[in-house]
Amino acid sequence: MNYSMLSSRSVLAGIGIVGGVAVTYHLSAKFFSSSSKAAISARQTRLNADSTPLPKFGFTATLKSSQEVSPDCKRLVFSLPEPTQTLKNYATSHVLVRNGWTIRPYSPISEPHRLGEMELQIKHYPGGKMSGHLCSLAPGDQITVYGPMTAYRHNADKHPNLVIMAAGTGINPVYQMLLHLLKPESKNSRITLLYANRSPSDILLRSELDTLAKTYPEQLKVHYTVTDAPASWQGFVGRIDQSMIQKTVDLHEAGVDTTRVLICGPPGFESSLAGKKRFFGSTTGILNDVGFKKEQINIL
């Protein structure tokens, strides 16, 4: 299932919601405060709490805080209209943010049932109308939001083995999915994450990912790779390639129906891994070379 295609459909839906707004968009997207089992149980209890539904035709969110997490990326926490409201977003899903004539989809990184708040992680692209606007907001400023809208829903019972490859802000929907899938009672899931960035300072949500991996060591394995590595770097170096996949992924699961592969990153990153469709439906790409079938691969 193609996340980009679904995002496009959601943007078209957003056009109807705002009454014919001309839309152009560019796909962009800490709330895991404790690694203790007690905290996790408390979190699950809160997730099941009753909450007030969000308005069906959009709502106004107010910025509570803005934190710079890398030279070109910020994490923004917004208040929902009511403190008892939640996004109740499924993994994976996105919201549409409107600024004048521009609408963009973003994947929240807050917990699905986090009361009264929504958290976005925004990379500021040079000349980006929406990213520049969001990164310039100050506490108290407001935005118009539509959604959330489901983009991809993973069936963990049918496909317990999951290989995820992400780059840059592609980690946002991935993190959203991890929060959804990783629970104390979900012991059958086996997730391997390969996360690529330019440098260690560009690794987003690193402490949160490390906490999840420490809390669920039997369910989640996280591997980082960077192309610009300092001498002290202890992870992988370079782009995700066949050798790296062979070292981190149990290739006995390649071609097995219980395994799914999810990819999220820039177009070049996605095509190098998933390949491009040729005549008669054949595919090329690194994942095909190591034995994964096209029906196992999904682009978020």
C-alpha positions in Angstrom: 0.0 0.0 0.0 1.5 3.3 -1.1 1.5 6.1 1.6 2.1 8.7 -1.1 -1.0 7.7 -3.0 -3.1 7.7 0.1 -1.7 11.0 1.2 -2.7 12.4 -2.2 -6.3 11.1 -1.8 -6.4 12.7 1.7 -5.2 16.0 0.3 -8.0 15.8 -2.3 -10.5 15.2 0.6 -9.0 18.2 2.3 -9.8 20.3 -0.8 -13.5 19.5 -0.3 -13.3 20.2 3.4 -11.9 23.7 3.0 -14.1 24.5 0.0 -11.9 24.3 -3.1 -8.5 25.4 -1.6 -5.7 25.0 -4.2 -3.4 22.4 -2.7 0.2 21.7 -3.3 2.1 19.5 -0.9 5.4 17.8 0.0 5.4 14.7 2.3 7.3 15.3 5.4 6.4 14.0 10.1 8.6 12.2 22.5 6.3 10.8 24.0 7.7 7.7 25.6 8.9 9.0 28.9 9.7 5.8 30.8 11.2 2.4 30.1 9.7 0.8 33.2 7.0 -1.9 32.9 4.9 -0.1 35.5 5.0 3.1 33.4 4.0 1.1 30.3 1.1 -0.4 32.1 0.0 3.0 33.3 0.2 4.3 29.8 -1.9 1.4 28.4 -4.6 2.2 31.1 -4.6 5.8 30.0 -4.9 4.8 26.3 -8.2 3.2 27.1 -9.6 6.2 28.8 -12.8 7.8 27.3 -12.1 11.0 25.4 -14.1 13.6 23.6 -14.3 13.3 19.8 -12.6 15.9 17.6 -14.7 18.0 15.2 -15.3 16.1 12.0 -14.6 19.0 9.7 -11.3 20.3 11.1 -10.2 22.0 14.3 -7.8 24.7 15.6 -4.7 23.6 17.5 -2.6 26.0 19.6 1.1 25.7 19.9 2.3 24.9 23.4 6.0 24.5 22.9 8.7 24.4 20.2 11.9 22.5 20.5 14.8 22.4 18.1 16.0 18.8 17.7 18.5 19.3 14.9 19.8 22.2 12.8 16.8 22.0 10.5 14.1 20.2 12.5 11.7 21.1 15.3 9.3 19.3 17.5 6.0 21.2 18.0 3.5 20.3 20.7 0.0 21.6 20.1 -3.0 21.8 22.4 -6.2 20.3 21.0 -9.4 22.3 21.4 -10.4 20.4 24.5 -8.1 18.7 27.1 -10.1 15.5 27.0 -9.8 15.1 23.2 -7.3 12.8 21.5 -6.3 12.2 17.9 -7.1 8.4 18.2 -4.9 8.0 15.1 -4.1 4.5 13.9 -0.7 3.4 12.7 0.0 4.9 10.3 -2.0 8.0 9.8 -1.6 11.7 9.2 -3.2 15.0 9.7 -3.6 17.8 7.1 -2.3 21.2 8.2 -3.6 24.3 6.4 -1.9 27.6 6.0 -3.7 29.9 3.6 -3.9 28.2 0.2 -1.4 25.5 1.2 -2.1 22.1 2.9 0.5 19.5 3.9 0.2 16.0 5.4 2.2 15.3 8.6 2.4 12.1 10.7 2.0 12.9 14.4 4.6 11.4 16.7 2.4 11.7 19.8 0.8 8.6 21.3 -2.5 7.6 19.6 -4.6 8.4 22.6 -2.5 11.2 24.2 -5.0 13.5 25.9 -5.3 17.1 24.8 -2.2 17.2 22.7 -0.7 16.6 19.3 3.0 16.5 18.6 4.6 17.0 15.2 8.2 16.8 14.1 8.9 19.2 11.2 11.9 19.5 9.0 12.4 23.0 7.6 13.0 22.7 3.8 14.5 25.7 2.1 11.7 27.7 0.5 9.1 25.4 2.1 5.9 27.3 2.5 4.4 25.1 5.2 7.6 23.9 6.9 8.9 27.4 7.1 5.6 28.6 8.5 5.4 25.9 11.2 9.0 26.3 12.3 8.4 30.0 12.8 5.5 29.6 15.1 5.6 30.9 18.7 3.7 29.5 21.7 0.1 30.7 21.4 0.0 30.7 17.6 -2.7 28.6 16.1 -3.0 26.3 13.0 -5.9 24.7 11.2 -5.9 20.9 11.2 -8.0 18.2 9.5 -8.0 14.5 10.3 -6.4 12.2 11.4 -6.6 10.1 8.3 -5.5 6.5 8.1 -2.8 5.8 5.6 -1.6 2.2 6.3 -2.8 -0.2 8.9 -0.5 -3.1 9.8 -2.0 -6.5 10.8 0.5 -7.7 13.4 -1.4 -11.0 13.9 -1.1 -11.9 10.3 2.4 -10.4 9.7 4.2 -10.5 13.1 7.7 -10.2 11.4 8.3 -6.6 10.3 11.4 -5.1 8.6 11.4 -1.3 8.6 13.8 0.9 6.6 13.6 4.7 7.1 15.6 7.8 6.3 15.4 11.3 7.7 11.9 12.4 8.7 10.6 9.1 7.3 11.0 8.0 10.9 7.9 9.9 11.9 5.2 7.4 10.7 7.6 4.6 11.7 7.7 5.8 15.3 4.0 6.2 15.2 3.7 2.6 14.2 6.1 1.4 16.9 4.1 3.1 19.6 1.1 1.3 18.3 2.6 -2.1 18.0 4.9 -2.4 21.0 3.0 -3.4 24.0 3.9 -5.7 26.9 1.3 -8.2 25.8 2.4 -8.2 22.1 5.2 -10.7 22.5 4.9 -12.3 19.1 6.0 -9.3 17.1 9.6 -9.2 15.8 10.6 -5.8 14.4 14.0 -4.8 12.8 14.5 -1.1 12.1 17.3 0.2 9.9 17.4 4.0 10.1 19.6 6.0 7.8 20.8 9.6 8.1 23.6 11.9 7.0 25.3 12.3 10.4 24.6 11.2 14.0 23.3 14.7 14.9 20.6 14.2 12.2 19.2 11.1 13.9 15.7 12.0 15.0 13.9 10.4 17.9 17.1 8.5 18.8 16.6 8.5 22.6 13.0 7.4 22.1 13.9 4.6 19.7 16.7 3.4 22.1 14.2 3.4 25.0 11.8 1.3 23.0 14.6 -1.1 22.0 15.7 -1.4 25.6 12.1 -1.9 26.9 11.3 -4.5 24.3 14.6 -6.3 23.5 12.9 -9.4 22.2 10.6 -7.5 19.9 12.6 -4.6 18.5 16.1 -4.3 17.1 17.3 -0.8 16.0 20.3 -0.2 13.7 21.6 3.2 12.7 23.7 4.1 9.7 25.1 7.5 8.7 27.0 8.6 5.6 29.1 11.2 7.4 30.5 9.3 10.4 32.9 10.8 13.0 35.7 8.6 14.3 33.7 7.8 17.5 30.7 6.4 15.6 30.0 2.8 16.4 27.1 2.1 14.0 26.9 1.4 10.3 28.5 3.7 7.8 27.0 4.4 4.3 23.6 3.9 2.6 21.5 0.9 3.3 22.8 -1.8 1.0 22.6 -5.6 0.5 25.5 -6.2 2.9 23.9 -4.2 5.6 20.6 -6.0 5.2 22.3 -9.3 5.4 24.0 -8.4 8.6 20.8 -7.1 10.4 17.8 -8.9 8.9 17.0 -12.6 9.3 16.8 -13.5 5.6 15.1 -16.8 6.4 12.0 -14.6 6.7 12.5 -13.2 3.1 9.7 -14.5 1.0 7.7 -15.7 4.0 4.1 -14.5 4.1 4.3 -13.6 7.8 6.9 -11.0 7.0 6.3 -7.5 5.7 8.8 -4.7 4.8 8.0 -1.1 5.3 10.0 1.8 3.7 9.7 5.5 4.4 12.1 8.1 3.1 12.9 10.3 0.1 12.0 9.0 -3.3 15.5 7.9 -4.2 15.8 6.0 -0.9 12.6 4.2 -1.6 13.4 3.3 -5.2 16.9 2.0 -4.3 15.3 -0.5 -1.9 12.0 -1.3 -3.4 13.0 -0.8 -7.0 10.8 0.4 -9.9 8.1 -1.6 -11.5 8.9 -2.9 -14.9 6.7 -4.5 -17.6 4.6 -7.5 -16.4 4.8 -6.3 -12.8 8.4 -7.3 -12.1 10.5 -5.2 -9.7 14.1 -4.4 -9.1 15.9 -3.1 -6.1 18.0 -4.3 -3.1 15.1 -6.0 -1.3 14.3 -8.0 -4.4 18.0 -9.0 -4.6 18.0 -10.4 -1.1 14.8 -12.4 -1.6 11.8 -10.3 -0.7 8.8 -10.4 -2.9 7.0 -7.3 -4.2 3.8 -8.2 -2.3 5.8 -8.1 1.0 7.0 -4.5 0.4 5.0 -1.4 1.4 6.0 2.2 1.0 4.6 4.4 3.7 
